[in-house]
Each structure stands twice: as structure tokens, then as C-alpha cells.
Amino acid sequence: MTIYDISKQAGVSIATVSRVLNGSANVKPKTRKKVLEVMEQCGYTPNAFARGLGLDSMNTIGILCADSSDLYLAKAVYFIEKNLRAGGYHSILCCTGYELESKKSSLSLLLNQRVDSVIMVGSTFIEEESGDNQYIRNAALQTPIMLLNADLDCSNVYCTMCDDFKATQEAASFLFGQGITDILYLYNSTSYSGRKKLSGYQSAYLMKDIPLNKQYQQFFPGSREDIDGVCQFLNALHQKGLDFHAVISSEDMLAAGAVKYARMNNLSIPEDLSIIGYNNSLLSTCCEPELSSIDNHLETLCSQLVKTCIGILNGEEMPQKTIFSGELVKRSSTK
């Protein structure tokens, strides 16, 4: 039994059922009574409001993650589960892959398990086309939806994110300050976060009134784990005559490929080529030289996200959006 079934049996819209669940005064008493009677007859318990109504809670949070083998996502899941346990909650993890239909079915599975809330880990769950995000809006009518490092304007959806736009903007500006303007931006994702990072890079050029060359915005089509592939990709650009003296990448894996490219071409780092990664992951200190990388403070993001989630379930007023700033951690790959 879902909110859609209730609306159908009561002969009212889903929005009206949602207003009844929220205790909105903008519902006629007769309509409110009818909706509540249908809920009682059907034995429907709205999870999102279970605590506020004094009903039993499963004390379980659903977690959606596209790829648990991804270093960033795996670490995020670890931090989230750690904080949930500390708050007295269990969790159910579903690895969805990147296909929209798989995301939808996994979300539906968690909702059928009557979880108290759903956490979506990573910006890949927000689609470019607004209509493709309707599955999240529909789910938010039943339970609070928490987004990590993604943004969606919708009631009962709560976002905790890093300002990726500003982070890459500041990274490019840092290189400008060293006299480097031919900066290659290397990325392999068009997710919400990926688009923000790219926009930040572009904005840095516009702010400094430096011509923005599309040739320096390169999408790597292979796997982010294919460091050799990244190296060959950059080498092919070099052989085609594209000169660049710095690389900003959307994640550390790609930056590691840039380090390998520099070694292949006997380029000195950072004298001939400066490199900046993203996520400040373990890879940033495993490279030689160590990578400068943007720290998006993942542990802080996850802690705040869980704090918001538990606060909502306890009936507290919590911010719908919380935004943290990234920080460029300077190491030997930049001057």
C-alpha cells in the first residue's frame, strides 16, 4: 500500500494526501477525515511521519550507492553507516549501477522495506533532464530523501554538498596566479557534481577575462580506473599538437593518469606540468610526486547528512540544504 493507492481510494490527489500527512491546515475537514479513514482501513503507516505520529519506527535507513567499488563512494558509505550506528540506526545498502531504471527499482525495493529514510550517495542519482528525477520526488511523498553531494529542489528532500563549482574555480585561479593559463580540464562524468566542477573551471577563465578554449575541456570516455588509458588519452592530445602546462582533473584517478603521462614524456612535475586532482583520496599521497588535490571534506559531509536525517526523524527543524567549501591541499605536483 502506497500513497498513490490512498489517493486513488480516497478520490483525492496525491498532493492532498501529502498535505494530510504533513498536518497542513489547507485541507477541508471532510476531506481530511476521508483520507484518514482510508488509511486506517488499509492499515497504512506513512514512514516519513512515523515518529511525529507516535507510531513504530523500523530504525532502519536505506542507502543507495551506484558503485561500491568506487573509492569515493565506498568511503562515503563507510562514514554514513558509522554515523547511523552511532545514532542507533541500522542500514540496508543497495548498489544500483548507473542506469536510471536500476536506480528506480532499487529505490522502490527500499521503500517496500518500509525504511525510515533513504540516503542517495553521490550526484549520479540526479539526472540532467528534470523529468527523469520524478522518481525521487515521488519517493519523497513517502519518506525523507537525503542527497549526498547533489541538489534537488523538492519538499522532503534534504541536500548536503560540497561547493564543487567554487572549488574548481579557485583551483584554476591558483594556477593563474602562477602564470599558467593553458590549463587542461580532464573529466569523465556529467553528473550533477561533474557539471558543477566543469562550470567552476569555465567561470575562472571568464572572471579573469582569459579566452576559454574548448580544446582544453576534455572528456575521458573510458573507465576512471583505467590509469593507462588516461595516460594514452593525454598523450594522443599532445601528439595532435595540444600544448598544456597544467591539468585539473575531476578526481584523483584521472590525475594519477596525468602523472603517468608526464613520466612517459619526460616532463618534470611541477616545473613542466602542474597537476591538481579532486577528492584528496589515498591516491593523492601514493603518487610520486604527491598530488595536490581538492579536499571536499567527505567525512564532514557524511556526518552532517546523517545528523540532518536523524534530526528530521526526531521531528526537529533541519536545514534543507547544507553546503561546505572545498579546500585545495597543496602538495608537490604544484609549485
DRENDO-1510 file (C-alpha; in Angstrom, 1 decimal, always signed):
<recs>
REC; n; res; u; v; w
REC; 1; MET; +0.0; +0.0; +0.0 .
REC; 2; THR; +1.5; +3.3; -1.1 .
REC; 3; ILE; +0.4; +7.0; -1.0 .
REC; 4; TYR; -0.8; +6.5; -4.6 .
REC; 5; ASP; -3.2; +3.8; -3.5 .
REC; 6; ILE; -4.5; +6.0; -0.7 .
REC; 7; SER; -5.1; +8.9; -3.1 .
REC; 8; LYS; -7.0; +6.6; -5.6 .
REC; 9; GLN; -9.2; +5.0; -2.9 .
REC; 10; ALA; -10.0; +8.4; -1.3 .
REC; 11; GLY; -10.7; +10.0; -4.6 .
REC; 12; VAL; -8.2; +12.9; -4.0 .
REC; 13; SER; -4.9; +14.0; -5.4 .
REC; 14; ILE; -1.5; +12.8; -4.2 .
REC; 15; ALA; -0.8; +16.4; -3.1 .
REC; 16; THR; -3.9; +16.3; -0.9 .
REC; 17; VAL; -2.8; +13.1; +0.8 .
REC; 18; SER; +0.6; +14.6; +1.3 .
REC; 19; ARG; -0.9; +17.7; +2.9 .
REC; 20; VAL; -2.9; +15.5; +5.3 .
REC; 21; LEU; +0.2; +13.6; +6.2 .
REC; 22; ASN; +2.0; +16.9; +6.9 .
REC; 23; GLY; -0.8; +18.2; +9.1 .
REC; 24; SER; -1.4; +21.1; +6.7 .
REC; 25; ALA; -4.4; +23.4; +7.6 .
REC; 26; ASN; -5.1; +23.8; +3.9 .
REC; 27; VAL; -7.3; +20.7; +3.8 .
REC; 28; LYS; -11.1; +20.7; +4.3 .
REC; 29; PRO; -12.1; +18.8; +7.5 .
REC; 30; LYS; -14.4; +16.5; +5.5 .
REC; 31; THR; -11.5; +15.6; +3.1 .
REC; 32; ARG; -9.0; +15.1; +5.9 .
REC; 33; LYS; -11.4; +12.7; +7.6 .
REC; 34; LYS; -12.0; +10.8; +4.4 .
REC; 35; VAL; -8.2; +10.3; +3.8 .
REC; 36; LEU; -7.5; +9.3; +7.4 .
REC; 37; GLU; -10.4; +6.8; +7.3 .
REC; 38; VAL; -9.0; +5.2; +4.1 .
REC; 39; MET; -5.5; +5.0; +5.7 .
REC; 40; GLU; -7.0; +3.3; +8.8 .
REC; 41; GLN; -9.0; +0.8; +6.8 .
REC; 42; CYS; -5.9; -0.1; +4.7 .
REC; 43; GLY; -3.6; -0.2; +7.7 .
REC; 44; TYR; -1.3; +2.3; +6.0 .
REC; 45; THR; +1.6; +3.7; +8.1 .
REC; 46; PRO; +3.4; +6.6; +6.5 .
REC; 47; ASN; +7.1; +6.1; +7.4 .
REC; 48; ALA; +8.2; +9.7; +6.9 .
REC; 49; PHE; +6.0; +10.8; +9.7 .
REC; 50; ALA; +6.0; +7.7; +11.9 .
REC; 51; ARG; +7.8; +9.4; +14.8 .
REC; 52; GLY; +5.7; +12.5; +14.7 .
REC; 53; LEU; +2.5; +10.4; +14.8 .
REC; 54; GLY; +3.8; +8.3; +17.7 .
REC; 55; LEU; +3.9; +5.1; +15.6 .
REC; 56; ASP; +6.5; +2.4; +15.5 .
REC; 57; SER; +9.8; +3.0; +13.6 .
REC; 58; MET; +11.9; +0.4; +11.9 .
REC; 59; ASN; +15.0; +2.3; +12.9 .
REC; 60; THR; +16.4; +1.4; +9.5 .
REC; 61; ILE; +17.8; +3.7; +6.8 .
REC; 62; GLY; +18.1; +2.7; +3.2 .
REC; 63; ILE; +21.3; +3.6; +1.3 .
REC; 64; LEU; +21.6; +3.8; -2.5 .
REC; 65; CYS; +25.1; +3.7; -4.0 .
REC; 66; ALA; +25.8; +3.4; -7.7 .
REC; 67; ASP; +29.2; +1.6; -7.4 .
REC; 68; SER; +30.6; +0.3; -4.1 .
REC; 69; SER; +34.0; -0.4; -5.8 .
REC; 70; ASP; +34.4; +3.4; -6.3 .
REC; 71; LEU; +36.9; +4.7; -3.7 .
REC; 72; TYR; +34.9; +7.9; -3.1 .
REC; 73; LEU; +31.5; +6.2; -2.8 .
REC; 74; ALA; +32.8; +3.3; -0.7 .
REC; 75; LYS; +34.4; +5.7; +1.8 .
REC; 76; ALA; +31.1; +7.7; +1.9 .
REC; 77; VAL; +29.1; +4.6; +2.6 .
REC; 78; TYR; +31.5; +3.7; +5.4 .
REC; 79; PHE; +31.2; +7.1; +7.1 .
REC; 80; ILE; +27.4; +7.1; +6.7 .
REC; 81; GLU; +26.9; +3.7; +8.2 .
REC; 82; LYS; +29.3; +4.5; +11.0 .
REC; 83; ASN; +27.3; +7.6; +11.9 .
REC; 84; LEU; +24.0; +5.8; +11.6 .
REC; 85; ARG; +25.1; +3.1; +14.0 .
REC; 86; ALA; +26.2; +5.7; +16.5 .
REC; 87; GLY; +22.7; +7.2; +16.2 .
REC; 88; GLY; +21.0; +3.9; +16.9 .
REC; 89; TYR; +20.0; +3.1; +13.3 .
REC; 90; HIS; +20.5; +0.1; +11.1 .
REC; 91; SER; +21.0; +0.4; +7.3 .
REC; 92; ILE; +20.2; -1.5; +4.1 .
REC; 93; LEU; +22.6; -1.0; +1.2 .
REC; 94; CYS; +21.6; -1.3; -2.5 .
REC; 95; CYS; +24.2; -0.9; -5.2 .
REC; 96; THR; +22.3; +0.3; -8.2 .
REC; 97; GLY; +24.7; +0.8; -11.1 .
REC; 98; TYR; +24.3; +3.9; -13.2 .
REC; 99; GLU; +21.2; +3.0; -15.3 .
REC; 100; LEU; +18.1; +5.0; -14.4 .
REC; 101; GLU; +15.7; +2.0; -14.4 .
REC; 102; SER; +18.0; +0.2; -11.9 .
REC; 103; LYS; +18.0; +3.3; -9.6 .
REC; 104; LYS; +14.2; +3.4; -9.7 .
REC; 105; SER; +13.8; -0.3; -8.9 .
REC; 106; SER; +16.3; -0.2; -6.1 .
REC; 107; LEU; +14.6; +2.8; -4.6 .
REC; 108; SER; +11.3; +1.0; -4.8 .
REC; 109; LEU; +12.8; -2.0; -3.1 .
REC; 110; LEU; +13.9; +0.1; -0.2 .
REC; 111; LEU; +10.5; +1.8; +0.1 .
REC; 112; ASN; +8.8; -1.6; +0.2 .
REC; 113; GLN; +11.1; -2.5; +3.1 .
REC; 114; ARG; +9.5; +0.5; +5.0 .
REC; 115; VAL; +12.8; +2.2; +5.8 .
REC; 116; ASP; +12.5; +5.4; +7.8 .
REC; 117; SER; +14.5; +7.4; +5.2 .
REC; 118; VAL; +16.6; +6.9; +2.1 .
REC; 119; ILE; +20.1; +8.2; +1.6 .
REC; 120; MET; +21.4; +8.6; -2.0 .
REC; 121; VAL; +25.2; +8.6; -2.1 .
REC; 122; GLY; +26.7; +10.7; -4.9 .
REC; 123; SER; +25.4; +13.1; -7.5 .
REC; 124; THR; +24.8; +10.4; -10.1 .
REC; 125; PHE; +21.3; +10.0; -8.8 .
REC; 126; ILE; +20.3; +13.5; -10.1 .
REC; 127; GLU; +19.6; +13.3; -13.9 .
REC; 128; GLU; +20.2; +16.2; -16.3 .
REC; 129; GLU; +16.5; +16.0; -17.5 .
REC; 130; SER; +14.2; +17.3; -14.8 .
REC; 131; GLY; +11.5; +14.8; -15.6 .
REC; 132; ASP; +13.9; +11.9; -15.0 .
REC; 133; ASN; +14.1; +12.9; -11.4 .
REC; 134; GLN; +10.4; +12.4; -10.8 .
REC; 135; TYR; +11.1; +9.0; -9.1 .
REC; 136; ILE; +12.8; +10.9; -6.3 .
REC; 137; ARG; +10.0; +13.4; -6.0 .
REC; 138; ASN; +7.5; +10.6; -5.8 .
REC; 139; ALA; +9.6; +8.8; -3.1 .
REC; 140; ALA; +9.8; +12.0; -1.1 .
REC; 141; LEU; +6.0; +11.9; -0.6 .
REC; 142; GLN; +6.5; +8.7; +1.4 .
REC; 143; THR; +9.8; +9.2; +3.3 .
REC; 144; PRO; +12.6; +11.8; +3.7 .
REC; 145; ILE; +15.2; +11.6; +0.9 .
REC; 146; MET; +18.8; +12.6; +1.7 .
REC; 147; LEU; +21.1; +13.5; -1.1 .
REC; 148; LEU; +24.9; +13.5; -0.6 .
REC; 149; ASN; +26.7; +16.0; -2.9 .
REC; 150; ALA; +23.7; +16.6; -5.1 .
REC; 151; ASP; +20.9; +19.1; -5.2 .
REC; 152; LEU; +17.2; +18.8; -6.0 .
REC; 153; ASP; +14.6; +21.4; -5.1 .
REC; 154; CYS; +11.7; +19.3; -3.6 .
REC; 155; SER; +9.8; +19.1; -0.4 .
REC; 156; ASN; +11.1; +16.4; +1.9 .
REC; 157; VAL; +14.4; +16.2; +0.0 .
REC; 158; TYR; +17.5; +17.3; +2.0 .
REC; 159; CYS; +20.8; +18.0; +0.4 .
REC; 160; THR; +24.3; +18.1; +1.9 .
REC; 161; MET; +27.0; +19.0; -0.6 .
REC; 162; CYS; +30.4; +20.5; -1.3 .
REC; 163; ASP; +30.6; +23.6; -3.4 .
REC; 164; ASP; +32.3; +21.9; -6.3 .
REC; 165; PHE; +31.8; +25.0; -8.5 .
REC; 166; LYS; +33.8; +27.3; -6.2 .
REC; 167; ALA; +36.4; +24.6; -5.6 .
REC; 168; THR; +37.5; +24.1; -9.2 .
REC; 169; GLN; +37.2; +27.9; -9.8 .
REC; 170; GLU; +39.7; +28.5; -7.0 .
REC; 171; ALA; +42.0; +25.8; -8.2 .
REC; 172; ALA; +42.2; +27.3; -11.7 .
REC; 173; SER; +42.7; +30.8; -10.2 .
REC; 174; PHE; +45.6; +29.4; -8.1 .
REC; 175; LEU; +47.3; +28.2; -11.3 .
REC; 176; PHE; +46.6; +31.6; -13.0 .
REC; 177; GLY; +48.5; +33.2; -10.1 .
REC; 178; GLN; +51.5; +31.1; -11.1 .
REC; 179; GLY; +51.3; +32.4; -14.7 .
REC; 180; ILE; +49.7; +29.3; -16.1 .
REC; 181; THR; +46.8; +29.9; -18.4 .
REC; 182; ASP; +46.8; +26.8; -20.7 .
REC; 183; ILE; +45.1; +24.5; -18.2 .
REC; 184; LEU; +43.6; +21.3; -19.4 .
REC; 185; TYR; +40.5; +20.3; -17.5 .
REC; 186; LEU; +40.0; +16.5; -17.6 .
REC; 187; TYR; +36.7; +14.9; -16.5 .
REC; 188; ASN; +34.8; +11.7; -17.1 .
REC; 189; SER; +31.4; +12.4; -15.6 .
REC; 190; THR; +28.4; +14.6; -16.5 .
REC; 191; SER; +26.7; +14.0; -13.2 .
REC; 192; TYR; +25.4; +17.0; -11.1 .
REC; 193; SER; +28.7; +17.3; -9.3 .
REC; 194; GLY; +30.7; +16.8; -12.6 .
REC; 195; ARG; +28.8; +19.6; -14.3 .
REC; 196; LYS; +29.4; +22.0; -11.3 .
REC; 197; LYS; +33.1; +21.3; -11.4 .
REC; 198; LEU; +33.3; +22.0; -15.1 .
REC; 199; SER; +31.3; +25.2; -14.7 .
REC; 200; GLY; +33.7; +26.3; -12.0 .
REC; 201; TYR; +36.7; +25.8; -14.3 .
REC; 202; GLN; +35.0; +27.8; -17.0 .
REC; 203; SER; +34.0; +30.5; -14.7 .
REC; 204; ALA; +37.6; +31.1; -13.6 .
REC; 205; TYR; +38.6; +31.9; -17.2 .
REC; 206; LEU; +35.6; +34.3; -17.6 .
REC; 207; MET; +36.4; +36.1; -14.3 .
REC; 208; LYS; +40.0; +36.7; -15.4 .
REC; 209; ASP; +38.8; +37.6; -19.0 .
REC; 210; ILE; +41.1; +34.9; -20.4 .
REC; 211; PRO; +39.9; +33.3; -23.6 .
REC; 212; LEU; +38.2; +29.9; -22.9 .
REC; 213; ASN; +39.4; +27.3; -25.4 .
REC; 214; LYS; +37.1; +24.3; -25.7 .
REC; 215; GLN; +40.1; +22.1; -26.7 .
REC; 216; TYR; +41.2; +22.4; -23.1 .
REC; 217; GLN; +38.0; +20.8; -21.8 .
REC; 218; GLN; +38.5; +17.1; -22.4 .
REC; 219; PHE; +36.1; +14.3; -21.5 .
REC; 220; PHE; +37.8; +11.0; -21.0 .
REC; 221; PRO; +35.4; +8.3; -22.2 .
REC; 222; GLY; +37.0; +5.3; -20.6 .
REC; 223; SER; +36.8; +3.9; -17.0 .
REC; 224; ARG; +38.0; +6.2; -14.3 .
REC; 225; GLU; +40.2; +3.3; -13.1 .
REC; 226; ASP; +42.0; +2.9; -16.4 .
REC; 227; ILE; +45.1; +5.0; -15.5 .
REC; 228; ASP; +47.0; +3.7; -18.5 .
REC; 229; GLY; +44.0; +4.7; -20.7 .
REC; 230; VAL; +44.1; +8.2; -19.2 .
REC; 231; CYS; +47.8; +8.4; -19.9 .
REC; 232; GLN; +47.4; +7.3; -23.6 .
REC; 233; PHE; +44.4; +9.8; -23.9 .
REC; 234; LEU; +46.6; +12.7; -22.8 .
REC; 235; ASN; +49.5; +11.5; -25.0 .
REC; 236; ALA; +47.2; +11.5; -28.0 .
REC; 237; LEU; +46.2; +15.1; -27.3 .
REC; 238; HIS; +49.8; +16.1; -27.0 .
REC; 239; GLN; +50.7; +14.4; -30.3 .
REC; 240; LYS; +47.9; +16.3; -32.0 .
REC; 241; GLY; +49.6; +19.5; -31.0 .
REC; 242; LEU; +47.6; +20.5; -27.9 .
REC; 243; ASP; +50.1; +22.1; -25.5 .
REC; 244; PHE; +49.2; +22.5; -21.9 .
REC; 245; HIS; +51.2; +23.2; -18.8 .
REC; 246; ALA; +48.7; +22.2; -16.1 .
REC; 247; VAL; +45.9; +19.6; -15.6 .
REC; 248; ILE; +43.0; +19.9; -13.3 .
REC; 249; SER; +41.1; +16.7; -13.1 .
REC; 250; SER; +37.6; +15.9; -11.7 .
REC; 251; GLU; +39.0; +13.2; -9.5 .
REC; 252; ASP; +42.3; +11.8; -8.3 .
REC; 253; MET; +42.2; +8.7; -10.5 .
REC; 254; LEU; +42.4; +10.9; -13.6 .
REC; 255; ALA; +45.2; +13.0; -12.0 .
REC; 256; ALA; +47.2; +9.8; -11.5 .
REC; 257; GLY; +46.9; +9.2; -15.2 .
REC; 258; ALA; +48.3; +12.7; -15.8 .
REC; 259; VAL; +51.3; +11.9; -13.6 .
REC; 260; LYS; +52.0; +8.8; -15.7 .
REC; 261; TYR; +51.6; +10.9; -18.9 .
REC; 262; ALA; +54.3; +13.3; -17.6 .
REC; 263; ARG; +56.7; +10.4; -16.9 .
REC; 264; MET; +56.1; +9.0; -20.4 .
REC; 265; ASN; +57.1; +12.3; -22.0 .
REC; 266; ASN; +59.9; +13.2; -19.6 .
REC; 267; LEU; +58.1; +16.2; -18.2 .
REC; 268; SER; +59.1; +17.5; -14.8 .
REC; 269; ILE; +56.3; +17.9; -12.3 .
REC; 270; PRO; +55.5; +20.7; -11.4 .
REC; 271; GLU; +58.1; +22.7; -13.5 .
REC; 272; ASP; +56.8; +21.5; -16.9 .
REC; 273; LEU; +53.4; +20.3; -15.8 .
REC; 274; SER; +51.3; +21.1; -12.7 .
REC; 275; ILE; +48.6; +18.7; -11.7 .
REC; 276; ILE; +45.6; +19.0; -9.4 .
REC; 277; GLY; +43.3; +16.2; -8.5 .
REC; 278; TYR; +39.9; +16.1; -6.7 .
REC; 279; ASN; +38.7; +14.2; -3.6 .
REC; 280; ASN; +42.0; +14.2; -1.7 .
REC; 281; SER; +41.9; +10.4; -1.7 .
REC; 282; LEU; +44.5; +7.9; -0.7 .
REC; 283; LEU; +45.8; +8.2; -4.3 .
REC; 284; SER; +47.0; +11.7; -3.7 .
REC; 285; THR; +49.7; +10.6; -1.3 .
REC; 286; CYS; +50.5; +7.4; -3.2 .
REC; 287; CYS; +51.7; +9.2; -6.3 .
REC; 288; GLU; +55.2; +10.4; -6.9 .
REC; 289; PRO; +55.3; +13.3; -6.6 .
REC; 290; GLU; +52.4; +13.5; -4.2 .
REC; 291; LEU; +49.3; +15.2; -5.7 .
REC; 292; SER; +47.8; +18.5; -4.9 .
REC; 293; SER; +44.1; +17.7; -4.6 .
REC; 294; ILE; +40.8; +19.4; -3.7 .
REC; 295; ASP; +39.5; +18.1; -0.3 .
REC; 296; ASN; +35.7; +18.1; -0.3 .
REC; 297; HIS; +35.7; +17.1; +3.4 .
REC; 298; LEU; +33.7; +13.9; +2.7 .
REC; 299; GLU; +33.7; +12.7; +6.4 .
REC; 300; THR; +32.2; +16.1; +7.4 .
REC; 301; LEU; +29.6; +15.9; +4.6 .
REC; 302; CYS; +28.5; +12.4; +5.7 .
REC; 303; SER; +28.3; +13.3; +9.4 .
REC; 304; GLN; +26.2; +16.4; +8.7 .
REC; 305; LEU; +23.9; +14.4; +6.3 .
REC; 306; VAL; +23.2; +11.7; +9.0 .
REC; 307; LYS; +22.7; +14.4; +11.6 .
REC; 308; THR; +20.1; +16.1; +9.4 .
REC; 309; CYS; +18.4; +12.7; +8.7 .
REC; 310; ILE; +18.1; +11.8; +12.4 .
REC; 311; GLY; +17.0; +15.3; +13.3 .
REC; 312; ILE; +14.2; +15.1; +10.8 .
REC; 313; LEU; +13.1; +11.7; +12.1 .
REC; 314; ASN; +13.0; +13.2; +15.6 .
REC; 315; GLY; +10.7; +15.9; +14.4 .
REC; 316; GLU; +13.3; +18.7; +14.6 .
REC; 317; GLU; +13.6; +21.6; +12.2 .
REC; 318; MET; +16.7; +20.9; +10.0 .
REC; 319; PRO; +18.1; +22.8; +7.0 .
REC; 320; GLN; +17.0; +21.6; +3.6 .
REC; 321; LYS; +20.4; +22.4; +2.1 .
REC; 322; THR; +23.9; +22.4; +3.8 .
REC; 323; ILE; +26.8; +23.5; +1.7 .
REC; 324; PHE; +30.5; +23.2; +2.6 .
REC; 325; SER; +33.5; +24.7; +0.9 .
REC; 326; GLY; +36.2; +22.6; -0.7 .
REC; 327; GLU; +39.9; +23.1; +0.1 .
REC; 328; LEU; +42.9; +22.9; -2.2 .
REC; 329; VAL; +45.5; +20.8; -0.4 .
REC; 330; LYS; +48.8; +21.8; -2.0 .
REC; 331; ARG; +51.5; +19.1; -2.4 .
REC; 332; SER; +54.5; +18.5; -4.7 .
REC; 333; SER; +52.5; +18.4; -8.0 .
REC; 334; THR; +52.0; +22.1; -8.0 .
REC; 335; LYS; +54.5; +24.9; -7.3 .
</recs>
